[in-house]
Amino acid sequence: MNELVELLVKSLVDKPDQVSVQAVEGDRSTVLELRVAPEDMGKVIGKQGRIARAIRTIVKAAASKEGKKVVVEIM
């Protein structure tokens, strides 16, 4: 899942070298903490959160295919 989020986000931002994704395992789900450069934050979130919502939808679909629950947090 980390690689999927990293690939999606790196294609969106101006500074792909500052993109990092960390997985935090929980009891029921996995939280993916996405960090980008401050000036790229708007590109990842998008207008009214549309891009962030799309990223979360893609990750949720991929995770459900594997029988897992994954949450993406943009930090």
N, C-alpha and C positions, 0 to 999 in steps of 0.2 A: 504494500500500500504506500509506503514511503516513497518508493521510486515513481509511482504513478503521480502523486501530488507534486513531487519535485519536477518531473518532466513537464506537467501542465503549467506550473507557475514559472519555471525558467523560460518558457516560451513567451510569457506575457511581459516580463519585467525588463528594465534597462540594465540592471546589475545582477545577472544570473549567478555570479560567484558569491553573492551575499544571501542566497536562498538556502535555508536549512529547515529540515523536517525532522522532528524527534517524536518517537512513539512512546507514550506513557500507558502502560498496561494497567487496566483496572479490573475490578471483579467481573463485571458484565461486558465491558466495552473497552476499546482502545481509543485513546485521544491522541490525535496527531497535532502537534504544536508546530505551526508554520510561522517562520520568521523571515521577513524580507527587509530590505533597506527602507528607511522611513519615507524617502521620496517615491518609492514604488508601491507604497501601501494603497494608494488610490487606484492603481491599475489592477491590483489583486482583488479589491473589493468591488470596483465598478460602480456605475450609476445605480443608486438605490439598492446596492448589494447584489446586483444580478450576476456578476462574475463569481463572487463568493458562493452564491446559492448554486450556481452551475457546477462549481468544483465540488461542493458538498454532495450534490446529487450524483455525480459521476462516481465519487468515492463510495457513497452509500450503496449504489448499484453493484460495484465491484466487490464490496464487502459482503453484501447479502448473497452473492453468488458463491462465496466461500463459507457462508453460514456464520459470519461475524457481524459485530456492530462496531462501526468506526465513526468517530466524531472529529471534524476538522475545526481547530481553533486558530484564528489568525492573530498573531501577537506582534 
